[in-house]
Amino acid sequence: MYEPPPSGKVPKYMYWVIYDPAAKSGEGTSLHSVIVYKHFMTTDGKTFRDTIVAEWIGRYLTLDENYEQVIKIAKYYNAKIFPEINVAGFVEWCKTNNYYSLLQRDNARLQKEISPNSKRSFYGVGFQMGPRSKWWALQRYASWLMEVKKYDPETGIPIFRNIDAIHSKRVLNEIVFYNDTDNFDHTSSMLGLMILIDQLENYKPPQEEDLDDDEWTEPPQYQAPVLIRRRSLLEKF
């Protein structure tokens, strides 16, 4: 965890859980990956924004144990869950166990734009990652990592980018060594995050704790978060 949620009641629409599940229970090389993404900062302007605030990657013996871990994280951050649904099981489990309301709706507009012949999922939540979606998400991920968040006021030179706010060594390592053949669990979640971010462009920051789920407006202009810059693994390149 790199930033805990605010004390007291956590506002809606501040945190989102992206979940890339493993297909089977028991032992295996594929891991369950959870990324907690913060879209808006708190009102004091001194917290993270548009970055990862927590992560979990692992594999319990049963699928139920892994699913329960995802639910615990989502409840702690008062976050909606945006799961990858190529692997069946989690959405149906949530429906059976009365957690369906915790799931974030799919980005059907973008998915249709990327793959015009694709069909919307039965449940209408989460994201599907086919070849075209993966190609789009990889390009968007590269752009997002290098997106400038702060410029030097005198020279106008970029001094802070999204990648500088990533504290996860696992995510940074997967960026450095990524290829199309090996298993990169956190990268899969980050690609799902790119599909979610496209959907969040019309969300507004939480001003009140009792906002209705259907209240969306344009977000405010970006304010740079106050962070201590940490050395990125990519600086050696």
ZIVENLIN-V502971 format. One record per residue. N is the residue number from 1. RES is the residue in one letter. PHI is phi in whole degrees, -180 to 180 (* if undefined). D_FIRST is the distance of its C-alpha to the first C-alpha in Angstrom with 1 decimal. Layout:
((N | RES | PHI | D_FIRST) (N | RES | PHI | D_FIRST))
This chain:
((1 | M | * | 0.0) (2 | Y | -107 | 3.8) (3 | E | -154 | 5.7) (4 | P | -76 | 6.7) (5 | P | -69 | 9.9) (6 | P | -58 | 13.1) (7 | S | -69 | 14.9) (8 | G | 84 | 17.7) (9 | K | -76 | 18.4) (10 | V | -82 | 15.9) (11 | P | -63 | 18.2) (12 | K | -69 | 19.1) (13 | Y | 66 | 18.6) (14 | M | -95 | 15.6) (15 | Y | -123 | 13.0) (16 | W | -141 | 14.0) (17 | V | -105 | 13.0) (18 | I | -105 | 14.8) (19 | Y | -128 | 15.9) (20 | D | -112 | 18.1) (21 | P | -83 | 19.7) (22 | A | -88 | 21.8) (23 | A | -79 | 25.4) (24 | K | -129 | 26.4) (25 | S | -85 | 25.5) (26 | G | 81 | 26.0) (27 | E | -81 | 25.4) (28 | G | 171 | 25.2) (29 | T | -87 | 23.7) (30 | S | -78 | 22.0) (31 | L | -114 | 18.4) (32 | H | -81 | 16.6) (33 | S | -119 | 14.1) (34 | V | -126 | 11.6) (35 | I | -118 | 10.2) (36 | V | -101 | 9.0) (37 | Y | -108 | 11.2) (38 | K | -107 | 12.1) (39 | H | -90 | 15.8) (40 | F | -115 | 17.0) (41 | M | -92 | 16.1) (42 | T | -76 | 17.0) (43 | T | -66 | 20.6) (44 | D | -76 | 20.3) (45 | G | 72 | 19.5) (46 | K | -120 | 17.0) (47 | T | -121 | 13.7) (48 | F | -63 | 12.2) (49 | R | -153 | 14.5) (50 | D | 55 | 15.3) (51 | T | -158 | 12.3) (52 | I | -87 | 9.0) (53 | V | -110 | 6.1) (54 | A | -161 | 4.2) (55 | E | -153 | 6.5) (56 | W | -146 | 8.7) (57 | I | -141 | 12.1) (58 | G | 177 | 14.8) (59 | R | -159 | 18.1) (60 | Y | -79 | 19.4) (61 | L | -65 | 23.2) (62 | T | -112 | 24.0) (63 | L | -63 | 23.0) (64 | D | -58 | 22.8) (65 | E | -64 | 20.0) (66 | N | -67 | 17.9) (67 | Y | -62 | 18.8) (68 | E | -63 | 18.0) (69 | Q | -63 | 14.4) (70 | V | -63 | 14.2) (71 | I | -63 | 15.9) (72 | K | -60 | 13.7) (73 | I | -64 | 10.6) (74 | A | -62 | 13.1) (75 | K | -67 | 14.6) (76 | Y | -62 | 11.6) (77 | Y | -96 | 11.1) (78 | N | 50 | 14.9) (79 | A | -114 | 14.7) (80 | K | -80 | 17.5) (81 | I | -105 | 17.2) (82 | F | -112 | 18.8) (83 | P | -92 | 19.8) (84 | E | -76 | 21.9) (85 | I | -112 | 25.2) (86 | N | -61 | 27.3) (87 | V | -92 | 26.4) (88 | A | -75 | 27.9) (89 | G | 132 | 26.7) (90 | F | -67 | 23.5) (91 | V | -63 | 25.2) (92 | E | -64 | 28.2) (93 | W | -62 | 26.1) (94 | C | -62 | 24.4) (95 | K | -65 | 27.9) (96 | T | -66 | 29.3) (97 | N | -102 | 26.7) (98 | N | 64 | 26.7) (99 | Y | -114 | 23.3) (100 | Y | -61 | 25.0) (101 | S | -67 | 24.4) (102 | L | -82 | 20.7) (103 | L | -88 | 21.5) (104 | Q | -86 | 21.8) (105 | R | -63 | 25.3) (106 | D | -76 | 26.2) (107 | N | -99 | 27.2) (108 | A | -62 | 30.8) (109 | R | -62 | 32.3) (110 | L | -67 | 30.4) (111 | Q | -61 | 30.7) (112 | K | -71 | 34.4) (113 | E | -66 | 34.8) (114 | I | -71 | 33.2) (115 | S | -128 | 35.3) (116 | P | -56 | 38.3) (117 | N | -91 | 39.5) (118 | S | -76 | 36.3) (119 | K | -108 | 36.3) (120 | R | -68 | 33.7) (121 | S | -65 | 31.9) (122 | F | -59 | 33.4) (123 | Y | -88 | 30.5) (124 | G | 70 | 29.7) (125 | V | -133 | 25.9) (126 | G | 69 | 23.3) (127 | F | -139 | 24.5) (128 | Q | -107 | 26.9) (129 | M | -120 | 26.7) (130 | G | -94 | 30.2) (131 | P | -57 | 31.6) (132 | R | -69 | 32.3) (133 | S | -65 | 28.9) (134 | K | -65 | 27.2) (135 | W | -62 | 29.4) (136 | W | -61 | 28.7) (137 | A | -66 | 24.9) (138 | L | -64 | 25.0) (139 | Q | -65 | 27.2) (140 | R | -67 | 25.0) (141 | Y | -62 | 21.8) (142 | A | -60 | 23.8) (143 | S | -67 | 24.8) (144 | W | -64 | 21.5) (145 | L | -59 | 20.0) (146 | M | -96 | 23.0) (147 | E | -65 | 23.2) (148 | V | -80 | 23.9) (149 | K | -109 | 22.1) (150 | K | -152 | 24.0) (151 | Y | -114 | 27.5) (152 | D | -66 | 29.3) (153 | P | -64 | 31.5) (154 | E | -94 | 34.5) (155 | T | -99 | 34.5) (156 | G | 76 | 32.6) (157 | I | -80 | 30.8) (158 | P | -61 | 27.3) (159 | I | -125 | 24.8) (160 | F | -152 | 21.4) (161 | R | -121 | 20.5) (162 | N | -56 | 17.7) (163 | I | -64 | 17.1) (164 | D | -72 | 16.6) (165 | A | -96 | 13.5) (166 | I | -86 | 11.7) (167 | H | -94 | 9.4) (168 | S | -76 | 9.2) (169 | K | -67 | 12.2) (170 | R | -64 | 12.9) (171 | V | -62 | 13.6) (172 | L | -65 | 15.6) (173 | N | -63 | 17.5) (174 | E | -68 | 18.4) (175 | I | -64 | 19.7) (176 | V | -66 | 21.8) (177 | F | -104 | 23.3) (178 | Y | -61 | 23.5) (179 | N | -147 | 26.9) (180 | D | -88 | 28.5) (181 | T | -112 | 29.2) (182 | D | -82 | 26.2) (183 | N | -94 | 23.3) (184 | F | -123 | 20.2) (185 | D | -66 | 17.9) (186 | H | -68 | 15.0) (187 | T | -62 | 17.8) (188 | S | -60 | 19.4) (189 | S | -67 | 16.4) (190 | M | -65 | 16.5) (191 | L | -67 | 20.3) (192 | G | -64 | 19.9) (193 | L | -60 | 17.7) (194 | M | -63 | 20.8) (195 | I | -69 | 23.0) (196 | L | -68 | 20.8) (197 | I | -57 | 20.7) (198 | D | -59 | 24.5) (199 | Q | -76 | 24.7) (200 | L | -84 | 22.6) (201 | E | -61 | 25.1) (202 | N | -101 | 27.1) (203 | Y | -83 | 24.4) (204 | K | -105 | 24.6) (205 | P | -67 | 22.0) (206 | P | -71 | 21.7) (207 | Q | -99 | 24.4) (208 | E | -132 | 25.1) (209 | E | -80 | 23.3) (210 | D | -112 | 26.2) (211 | L | -64 | 26.6) (212 | D | -79 | 28.3) (213 | D | -64 | 26.7) (214 | D | -96 | 29.6) (215 | E | -91 | 29.3) (216 | W | -120 | 28.4) (217 | T | -140 | 29.5) (218 | E | -66 | 28.9) (219 | P | -73 | 25.7) (220 | P | -76 | 26.3) (221 | Q | -66 | 26.6) (222 | Y | -69 | 23.5) (223 | Q | -118 | 22.5) (224 | A | -65 | 20.7) (225 | P | -73 | 17.3) (226 | V | -90 | 17.4) (227 | L | -132 | 15.2) (228 | I | -88 | 15.9) (229 | R | -67 | 16.9) (230 | R | -111 | 15.6) (231 | R | -67 | 18.0) (232 | S | -88 | 17.6) (233 | L | -63 | 19.0) (234 | L | -79 | 21.4) (235 | E | -65 | 23.1) (236 | K | -72 | 25.3) (237 | F | -93 | 26.9))
